[in-house]
Amino acid sequence: MATMRIAFFSSDAQIIFSQHAMTVDLMRGVAEESCRYAAGVDYFDDRVRLNDLLKKRAYKRYDGLIAAMPLAQPGEVRAWRALERLLPCVNVLENGGPDSNVVKLDDEQAIDLIVSHLVAEGHPSVGFYGAGSLSFTRRRRHALLRSAQRYGIEVRLPQRSASSRGETSKYEDVFSTMARGQHPSALVFDNDYSAYLFWIYADKRRIRIPDTIAITGIDNIVYPHSIISASDAAPGPRPLTTVDIEAHETGRMAVRMLAEIVQRKRPARGQRILIEPRLIVRGSSLRKSRPVQRSAGEGNVFRSSVIDYCSRRSSSAANIRQIARRFGMSHAYFLIKFKKEFRVTFTSYVNNIRLDRAAFYLRSTAMTVTDIYFEVGYKSHEHFNRFFKKRFGLLPTVYRKRNASVHQAH
């Protein structure tokens, strides 16, 4: 029997903007973490309105709510604010108010990773493009302005954003400045889909985008209905440099936050967990690296594939032979290639992923240290403490006291 009941709400707007794959990953994370707490989850799409949930008092069936909704309409915002006052609620897309509970990507860090990479590749200027009406687009635009100022890189913004004339109308500014030679060296899009639309827009008009122009996105999501795939192995334009939004981890953390609120392990309002982004460098942003790496595409395919594989399986035993077979290599050749590409041994790399994830849990959750070291794949408290102190200079308990954003509810 379920000890806790959760309602998960998605919105049609995500499908309009091709975020359906993100919703699936979120739901998978919610489902997995719900099993840990023996929680039952009911999933709702846009056919169920928050106002109806409120008026019919259907929210009383649940211990908490999770919303993967942009809350674009005033009525939705008012309904959600009212529900927040009645039971624990977590939003995984919006910042919400100062008392809202939020689990979402750290947009500031995501943009900073992209800008620092572009600077390292020698790009002197950057532009930002996206649908200006969306809150996450505005957040990422402001983050880019701040990051560009820190790194001393010039920002060239389009004269207009997405308008009532259509989502692709803003690209006309890019191509007109390109024709005059006044375009930015790098184009940062608010998400991967916007970058794909840009490529599609150019392809339909037979416009060639120079290889010297960097293009980046944020998502790391493959859109099956798009003619351009996010996969490095897919034909077409240069593989897209992007930031993984870790939707699966976001779903898990949303359930964990709700459970800790219900169990009174953290306050009921004003809780925030920012999911750490992961930069995935591919061919679309390389400049300095391109002449040096004749096989840059192959190297980036290997690196991005290994990063994705290891980050999703870091808590399981690191069977190097199995992973080598996954990439069609012998055990010995895989280790040699890994060391060449990453400049660190495979064992050290996996350990660092585990320890970084443990540090995140110590900062952001009320999990016990024992639960954390089992969660990230360690079997011994002694080994975990030793490796953690070597990496962070502190024992896990001391690290938590100095860095925790979670405080016990009184």
LOBAKOL-216011 format. One record per residue (C-alpha): residue number from 1; y, z, x; residue in one letter. Coordinates in Angstrom, 3 decimals, decimal comma, padded with zeros to 6 digits. Layout:
% residues N
n yy zz xx res
NUM Y Z X A $
...
% end
This chain:
% residues 410
n yy zz xx res
1 000,000 000,000 000,000 M $
2 003,478 -000,882 001,294 A $
3 005,523 002,104 002,451 T $
4 008,780 000,131 002,316 M $
5 009,915 -002,879 000,291 R $
6 012,367 -005,434 001,643 I $
7 014,080 -008,412 000,011 A $
8 014,939 -011,367 002,274 F $
9 017,600 -013,799 001,013 F $
10 018,202 -017,275 002,364 S $
11 020,869 -019,768 001,358 S $
12 020,893 -023,491 000,576 D $
13 023,814 -023,884 002,997 A $
14 021,395 -023,444 005,885 Q $
15 019,380 -026,451 004,757 I $
16 022,561 -028,497 004,304 I $
17 023,446 -027,788 007,918 F $
18 019,843 -028,289 009,067 S $
19 019,156 -024,659 009,859 Q $
20 015,859 -024,663 007,948 H $
21 013,845 -024,302 011,167 A $
22 015,948 -021,274 012,038 M $
23 015,148 -019,746 008,642 T $
24 011,437 -020,274 009,231 V $
25 011,668 -018,483 012,602 D $
26 013,655 -015,666 011,008 L $
27 011,068 -015,277 008,256 M $
28 008,252 -015,261 010,817 R $
29 009,993 -012,458 012,721 G $
30 010,585 -010,527 009,502 V $
31 006,938 -010,909 008,482 A $
32 005,579 -009,792 011,868 E $
33 007,776 -006,712 012,136 E $
34 007,136 -005,790 008,493 S $
35 003,445 -005,473 009,322 C $
36 004,317 -002,845 011,932 R $
37 005,934 -000,696 009,247 Y $
38 003,441 -001,597 006,490 A $
39 006,401 -003,013 004,584 A $
40 006,227 -005,507 001,761 G $
41 008,698 -008,418 001,796 V $
42 009,851 -010,629 -001,068 D $
43 011,500 -013,905 000,008 Y $
44 014,241 -015,521 -002,095 F $
45 016,097 -018,829 -001,755 D $
46 019,413 -019,927 -003,266 D $
47 018,021 -019,852 -006,818 R $
48 018,453 -016,072 -006,803 V $
49 022,107 -015,045 -006,760 R $
50 023,310 -011,774 -005,288 L $
51 025,427 -011,229 -008,387 N $
52 022,318 -011,414 -010,581 D $
53 020,524 -008,943 -008,317 L $
54 023,455 -006,571 -008,760 L $
55 024,015 -006,987 -012,500 K $
56 020,319 -006,699 -013,394 K $
57 019,901 -003,792 -010,971 R $
58 016,921 -005,575 -009,459 A $
59 017,973 -004,165 -006,063 Y $
60 016,448 -000,834 -007,140 K $
61 012,996 -002,281 -006,420 R $
62 013,797 -002,382 -002,711 Y $
63 014,455 000,006 000,154 D $
64 016,630 -002,549 001,917 G $
65 017,940 -006,112 001,915 L $
66 018,192 -008,774 004,642 I $
67 020,528 -011,737 004,119 A $
68 020,436 -014,964 006,108 A $
69 023,467 -016,267 004,234 M $
70 026,926 -017,418 005,320 P $
71 028,588 -015,618 002,340 L $
72 031,112 -018,406 001,972 A $
73 032,120 -017,778 -001,661 Q $
74 034,321 -014,800 -002,667 P $
75 031,835 -013,825 -005,386 G $
76 028,987 -013,644 -002,865 E $
77 031,102 -011,546 -000,523 V $
78 031,994 -009,066 -003,299 R $
79 028,365 -008,827 -004,448 A $
80 027,112 -008,219 -000,913 W $
81 029,764 -005,564 -000,258 R $
82 028,737 -003,811 -003,464 A $
83 025,050 -003,938 -002,481 L $
84 025,907 -002,519 000,950 E $
85 027,238 000,593 -000,789 R $
86 024,030 001,022 -002,799 L $
87 021,221 000,599 -000,245 L $
88 020,652 -000,389 003,417 P $
89 021,586 -004,039 003,979 C $
90 021,454 -006,196 007,112 V $
91 023,103 -009,582 007,587 N $
92 021,804 -011,878 010,306 V $
93 024,569 -014,504 010,176 L $
94 027,882 -012,837 009,409 E $
95 029,912 -010,196 011,194 N $
96 030,727 -008,566 007,862 G $
97 033,109 -005,641 007,587 G $
98 033,465 -002,731 010,027 P $
99 030,810 -000,770 008,107 D $
100 028,337 -003,660 007,768 S $
101 024,938 -003,684 009,444 N $
102 024,553 -006,847 011,511 V $
103 021,857 -008,381 013,700 V $
104 022,923 -011,693 015,210 K $
105 023,329 -013,773 018,346 L $
106 025,886 -012,516 020,849 D $
107 028,191 -015,533 020,460 D $
108 030,530 -014,347 023,201 E $
109 027,727 -014,171 025,761 Q $
110 026,214 -017,467 024,558 A $
111 029,459 -019,359 025,080 I $
112 030,034 -017,605 028,404 D $
113 026,622 -018,783 029,638 L $
114 027,497 -022,361 028,723 I $
115 030,977 -022,289 030,275 V $
116 029,792 -020,648 033,509 S $
117 027,078 -023,325 033,797 H $
118 029,618 -026,118 033,224 L $
119 031,924 -024,643 035,861 V $
120 029,017 -024,390 038,323 A $
121 028,229 -028,076 037,648 E $
122 031,821 -028,992 038,529 G $
123 033,207 -029,873 035,100 H $
124 037,008 -029,365 035,187 P $
125 037,715 -029,463 031,446 S $
126 035,955 -028,672 028,187 V $
127 036,364 -029,501 024,500 G $
128 034,931 -027,713 021,447 F $
129 033,745 -029,441 018,289 Y $
130 032,351 -028,104 015,031 G $
131 032,873 -027,627 011,301 A $
132 035,991 -025,469 011,260 G $
133 035,267 -023,836 007,886 S $
134 032,163 -021,972 009,095 L $
135 032,620 -018,440 010,404 S $
136 030,184 -018,834 013,311 F $
137 032,079 -021,979 014,383 T $
138 035,367 -020,066 014,458 R $
139 033,766 -017,231 016,435 R $
140 032,346 -019,621 019,003 R $
141 035,612 -021,541 019,298 R $
142 037,553 -018,333 020,018 H $
143 034,852 -017,260 022,468 A $
144 035,175 -020,573 024,312 L $
145 038,955 -020,143 024,631 L $
146 038,488 -016,680 026,139 R $
147 035,667 -017,767 028,441 S $
148 037,570 -020,833 029,642 A $
149 040,530 -018,634 030,499 Q $
150 038,312 -016,304 032,526 R $
151 036,807 -019,181 034,503 Y $
152 040,051 -021,134 034,843 G $
153 038,719 -024,283 033,148 I $
154 041,040 -026,510 031,089 E $
155 040,444 -026,649 027,316 V $
156 041,141 -029,836 025,369 R $
157 040,677 -029,336 021,645 L $
158 040,483 -032,207 019,136 P $
159 043,577 -032,994 017,093 Q $
160 041,592 -032,373 013,921 R $
161 038,411 -030,651 012,892 S $
162 035,902 -031,582 010,208 A $
163 037,822 -032,631 007,119 S $
164 037,269 -033,697 003,571 S $
165 036,769 -037,247 004,881 R $
166 033,431 -036,244 006,342 G $
167 031,702 -034,230 009,048 E $
168 031,817 -037,072 011,599 T $
169 035,527 -037,880 011,197 S $
170 036,423 -035,478 014,008 K $
171 034,452 -037,603 016,474 Y $
172 037,058 -040,357 016,173 E $
173 039,401 -038,197 018,244 D $
174 036,775 -037,892 020,980 V $
175 036,229 -041,641 021,256 F $
176 039,935 -042,469 021,074 S $
177 040,648 -040,076 023,965 T $
178 037,596 -041,487 025,763 M $
179 039,065 -044,970 025,477 A $
180 042,315 -043,699 027,022 R $
181 040,444 -041,796 029,749 G $
182 041,828 -038,475 028,478 Q $
183 038,598 -036,951 027,182 H $
184 037,328 -033,567 028,432 P $
185 034,640 -033,548 031,097 S $
186 032,328 -031,470 028,875 A $
187 031,852 -031,323 025,104 L $
188 030,617 -028,025 023,672 V $
189 029,390 -028,283 020,077 F $
190 029,106 -025,341 017,681 D $
191 025,385 -026,040 017,264 N $
192 022,758 -028,570 018,302 D $
193 022,951 -030,484 015,045 Y $
194 026,657 -031,236 015,571 S $
195 025,771 -032,614 019,008 A $
196 023,028 -034,784 017,476 Y $
197 025,478 -036,103 014,854 L $
198 027,836 -037,026 017,680 F $
199 025,085 -039,028 019,394 W $
200 024,093 -040,668 016,100 I $
201 027,741 -041,508 015,340 Y $
202 028,101 -043,197 018,751 A $
203 024,764 -045,013 018,480 D $
204 025,571 -046,530 015,090 K $
205 028,877 -047,829 016,443 R $
206 027,312 -049,027 019,706 R $
207 029,541 -046,707 021,727 I $
208 028,191 -045,754 025,135 R $
209 028,759 -042,143 026,166 I $
210 029,097 -041,953 029,977 P $
211 026,522 -039,844 031,785 D $
212 029,403 -038,013 033,490 T $
213 030,343 -036,337 030,178 I $
214 028,407 -033,120 029,602 A $
215 027,178 -032,356 026,088 I $
216 025,903 -028,929 025,054 T $
217 024,923 -027,194 021,819 G $
218 023,713 -023,846 020,534 I $
219 020,393 -023,442 018,660 D $
220 017,439 -024,873 020,580 N $
221 016,066 -026,029 017,257 I $
222 014,182 -029,296 016,699 V $
223 015,429 -031,007 013,552 Y $
224 012,526 -033,109 012,249 P $
225 014,693 -035,326 010,047 H $
226 017,040 -036,225 012,911 S $
227 016,520 -039,422 014,877 I $
228 017,208 -037,388 018,008 I $
229 014,848 -034,616 019,051 S $
230 015,719 -031,471 020,993 A $
231 012,501 -031,862 022,949 S $
232 012,772 -032,828 026,603 D $
233 009,749 -035,058 026,187 A $
234 011,338 -037,084 023,395 A $
235 012,834 -040,523 024,054 P $
236 016,511 -041,231 023,425 G $
237 019,642 -039,562 024,860 P $
238 019,647 -037,053 027,672 R $
239 017,793 -033,836 026,776 P $
240 020,311 -031,381 025,351 L $
241 021,473 -028,298 027,248 T $
242 021,620 -025,515 024,713 T $
243 021,338 -021,787 024,057 V $
244 018,290 -020,386 022,293 D $
245 019,452 -018,234 019,371 I $
246 016,185 -016,211 019,375 E $
247 015,838 -016,379 015,567 A $
248 012,363 -014,853 015,652 H $
249 013,631 -011,799 017,548 E $
250 016,593 -011,577 015,165 T $
251 014,225 -011,315 012,204 G $
252 012,196 -008,603 013,934 R $
253 015,291 -006,588 014,820 M $
254 016,643 -006,849 011,274 A $
255 013,475 -005,230 009,887 V $
256 013,502 -002,628 012,650 R $
257 017,113 -001,711 011,887 M $
258 016,318 -001,316 008,183 L $
259 013,263 000,810 008,941 A $
260 015,200 003,092 011,285 E $
261 017,939 003,540 008,660 I $
262 015,385 004,337 005,945 V $
263 013,661 006,787 008,314 Q $
264 017,084 008,338 009,120 R $
265 016,734 007,498 012,790 K $
266 020,129 005,796 012,792 R $
267 023,249 005,947 010,560 P $
268 023,205 003,960 007,330 A $
269 026,379 001,942 007,995 R $
270 028,148 000,167 010,809 G $
271 025,057 -000,668 012,863 Q $
272 025,085 -003,732 015,110 R $
273 022,492 -005,377 017,312 I $
274 023,618 -008,378 019,326 L $
275 020,698 -010,568 020,356 I $
276 020,948 -011,687 023,968 E $
277 021,107 -015,489 024,253 P $
278 019,072 -017,605 026,644 R $
279 020,600 -020,655 028,336 L $
280 018,312 -023,698 028,547 I $
281 019,649 -026,219 031,050 V $
282 018,620 -029,818 030,500 R $
283 019,900 -033,202 031,575 G $
284 022,886 -033,485 029,211 S $
285 025,127 -031,176 031,265 S $
286 024,128 -031,882 034,866 L $
287 026,779 -033,195 037,238 R $
288 026,473 -031,725 040,731 K $
289 022,719 -031,292 040,312 S $
290 022,156 -034,880 039,207 R $
291 022,600 -036,669 042,564 P $
292 020,572 -034,013 044,360 V $
293 017,688 -034,073 041,934 Q $
294 016,280 -037,565 041,700 R $
295 013,644 -036,102 039,372 S $
296 016,081 -033,741 037,619 A $
297 014,665 -034,630 034,216 G $
298 011,121 -033,693 035,242 E $
299 012,287 -030,439 036,855 G $
300 014,278 -029,470 033,784 N $
301 011,350 -030,217 031,502 V $
302 009,153 -027,889 033,552 F $
303 011,752 -025,118 033,780 R $
304 012,762 -025,129 030,122 S $
305 009,123 -025,295 029,000 S $
306 008,091 -022,391 031,242 V $
307 011,125 -020,306 030,201 I $
308 010,336 -020,854 026,527 D $
309 006,613 -020,166 026,997 Y $
310 007,106 -016,984 029,029 C $
311 009,891 -015,550 026,857 S $
312 007,718 -015,856 023,760 R $
313 004,642 -014,390 025,424 R $
314 006,046 -011,881 027,902 S $
315 004,400 -008,956 026,135 S $
316 000,904 -010,441 026,505 S $
317 -001,132 -010,374 029,674 A $
318 000,113 -012,899 032,201 A $
319 -002,972 -015,062 032,634 N $
320 -001,678 -017,471 035,263 I $
321 -004,740 -019,742 035,084 R $
322 -004,350 -020,110 031,322 Q $
323 -000,642 -020,919 031,656 I $
324 -001,361 -023,416 034,441 A $
325 -003,870 -025,177 032,164 R $
326 -001,208 -025,183 029,428 R $
327 000,969 -027,298 031,728 F $
328 -001,922 -029,433 032,979 G $
329 -001,888 -028,022 036,517 M $
330 -004,249 -026,213 038,810 S $
331 -003,652 -022,518 039,381 H $
332 -002,494 -023,059 042,979 A $
333 -000,204 -026,016 042,218 Y $
334 001,427 -024,187 039,284 F $
335 002,328 -021,217 041,509 L $
336 003,760 -023,520 044,188 I $
337 005,805 -025,531 041,679 K $
338 006,989 -022,380 039,917 F $
339 008,206 -020,819 043,177 K $
340 009,980 -024,072 044,095 K $
341 011,749 -024,396 040,733 E $
342 012,572 -020,729 040,088 F $
343 012,870 -019,413 043,684 R $
344 010,861 -016,323 042,696 V $
345 007,164 -015,593 042,195 T $
346 005,678 -015,972 038,738 F $
347 004,666 -012,284 038,572 T $
348 008,190 -011,128 039,451 S $
349 009,682 -013,494 036,896 Y $
350 007,478 -012,232 034,041 V $
351 008,051 -008,598 035,018 N $
352 011,809 -009,142 034,924 N $
353 011,582 -010,654 031,427 I $
354 009,603 -007,623 030,259 R $
355 011,996 -005,136 031,851 L $
356 015,072 -006,897 030,458 D $
357 013,536 -006,788 026,993 R $
358 012,697 -003,102 027,452 A $
359 016,325 -002,429 028,436 A $
360 017,459 -004,247 025,282 F $
361 015,202 -002,077 023,107 Y $
362 016,429 001,088 024,841 L $
363 020,046 000,114 024,147 R $
364 019,617 -001,223 020,630 S $
365 016,787 000,639 018,871 T $
366 015,479 004,125 018,253 A $
367 011,974 003,209 019,505 M $
368 010,295 005,782 021,703 T $
369 009,894 004,947 025,393 V $
370 006,127 004,865 024,880 T $
371 006,425 002,342 022,053 D $
372 008,772 000,239 024,172 I $
373 006,576 -000,040 027,238 Y $
374 003,575 -000,953 025,083 F $
375 005,741 -003,448 023,182 E $
376 006,791 -005,308 026,343 V $
377 003,309 -005,365 027,842 G $
378 002,965 -002,349 030,148 Y $
379 -000,100 -000,126 029,826 K $
380 001,003 002,771 032,002 S $
381 004,047 005,026 031,626 H $
382 004,043 005,559 035,393 E $
383 004,079 001,823 036,205 H $
384 006,777 001,155 033,611 F $
385 009,035 003,918 034,971 N $
386 008,606 002,731 038,553 R $
387 009,367 -000,931 037,847 F $
388 012,207 -000,090 035,465 F $
389 013,932 002,148 038,004 K $
390 013,506 -000,488 040,701 K $
391 015,269 -003,081 038,536 R $
392 017,978 -000,949 036,907 F $
393 018,333 001,998 039,285 G $
394 017,648 004,514 036,504 L $
395 014,662 005,944 034,675 L $
396 014,351 004,589 031,101 P $
397 015,416 007,886 029,474 T $
398 018,537 008,112 031,634 V $
399 019,330 004,424 031,049 Y $
400 019,148 004,989 027,285 R $
401 021,505 007,990 027,388 K $
402 024,098 005,975 029,299 R $
403 023,798 002,700 027,397 N $
404 022,389 003,317 023,918 A $
405 024,332 001,952 020,959 S $
406 022,034 003,834 018,550 V $
407 022,822 007,419 017,686 H $
408 020,643 009,651 015,591 Q $
409 021,818 010,085 012,024 A $
410 022,843 013,571 011,019 H $
% end
